[in-house]
Amino acid sequence: MPKTAALAPMAGVGDRAFRETCKEFGACYVVGEMASSKGMCYQSKKTAVLLEVSELQRPMAVQLFGGEPDTMAEAAQMAVQYKPDVLDINMGCPAPKIAGSGGGSALMKDPLLAGRVVRAVADAVKIPVTVKFRKGWDDQSVNAVEFAKICEANGAAALTVHGRTRMQMYAPPVDRNIIRQVKQAVSIPVIGNGDIVDVPTAIQMYEDTGCDLIMVGRGALGRPWVFAELQHYFTTGKRLAEPSLEKQMETMCRHIRLACHYKGETVAMREARRHVSYYIKGVRGAAALRAAASQLKEYKEIELLAEEVLKHSKL
Ligand SMILES: Cc1cc2nc3c(=O)[nH]c(=O)nc-3n(C[C@H](O)[C@H](O)[C@H](O)COP(=O)(O)O)c2cc1C
């Protein structure tokens, strides 16, 4: 695998429009938003949207969550009909709604069941099955190394490790040491994840862990060009300058236009409010602009807002 960077799965923000935008900037691999295995088996339309694969996004994984091996196997068979390159299993989500029903990070408390889930899914499909998990449930039960070995023994083709416990949710610091320990304990590729936001943090993840690939989540929100920065550095050894504010606003508009195209303006604009607040973070007059962003309803307002941002920057 080349030393560049993958886009992390992000429910609610990492949709097709965002993933394609990141891919265009050089993300070498993207993972779709988590989809419920139960939702798939009940043929929920909402779940099906989460599994959309397009040529532009390849190589791409779709991600499933759930704690019942049979349901996960059935959902996996349905998911491969969307023709993903990889099927990823979410064993790291800390959200009470997911973990409370036995999926996501709850599986870290029951590694043997996790192993059965991996085995059932790996046996059900022909594409590579990967697992994304955390350091452990809490500081008293750090078990990422044992967990990784169980996943590998049950057919996982690669692992992504987010170096935090479930109880830490998203609070820093990320533990790169545990990622290194996992990397040393298994022979399948390991993807390092957590708090990578730029070239220095990317180098740190590669160097401290020896991981095969890095994965960027929140660092790409409002900054999908972070993938261009990483790709440029890891292929040339040189740093790329931050894009101009004009280019940044152009990217924001194109991203949201794409979302409107895929989801329709009503849904896309509701979701765009969150993206826009990331894109304008730190720009001059951001507080007033953010208030405007929270009211966005139509695409044309995004272009007006972009003009406002540029105007403020010249004041
Ligand atoms: C808004 C949001 C949604 C997320 N959704 C998912 C998800 O669907 N599946 C998953 O495995 N992880 C999910 N995560 C976790 C990220 O993939 C990633 O592991 C975590 O954010 C740490 O990486 P980062 O520091 O680069 O953001 C989500 C994180 C955020 C912030």
The ligand as a Gaussian input file, in Angstrom:
#p B3LYP/6-31G(d) Opt

LIG

0 1
 C      -19.090000      12.420000      13.204000
 C      -18.362000      11.103000      13.320000
 C      -18.961000       9.966000      12.819000
 C      -18.284000       8.724000      12.906000
 N      -18.870000       7.616000      12.366000
 C      -18.190000       6.435000      12.342000
 C      -18.711000       5.299000      11.662000
 O      -19.774000       5.336000      11.037000
 N      -17.968000       4.156000      11.733000
 C      -16.768000       4.079000      12.377000
 O      -16.130000       3.025000      12.392000
 N      -16.246000       5.154000      13.007000
 C      -16.925000       6.321000      12.975000
 N      -16.363000       7.425000      13.567000
 C      -14.998000       7.337000      14.121000
 C      -13.957000       7.740000      13.067000
 O      -13.969000       6.866000      11.967000
 C      -12.545000       7.775000      13.671000
 O      -12.222000       6.499000      14.135000
 C      -12.422000       8.761000      14.835000
 O      -13.057000       9.991000      14.533000
 C      -10.934000       9.044000      15.167000
 O      -10.256000       9.535000      14.040000
 P       -9.959000      11.115000      13.848000
 O       -9.265000      11.580000      15.080000
 O       -9.128000      11.167000      12.594000
 O      -11.297000      11.775000      13.684000
 C      -17.007000       8.650000      13.505000
 C      -16.438000       9.818000      14.021000
 C      -17.071000      11.030000      13.919000
 C      -16.397000      12.258000      14.460000

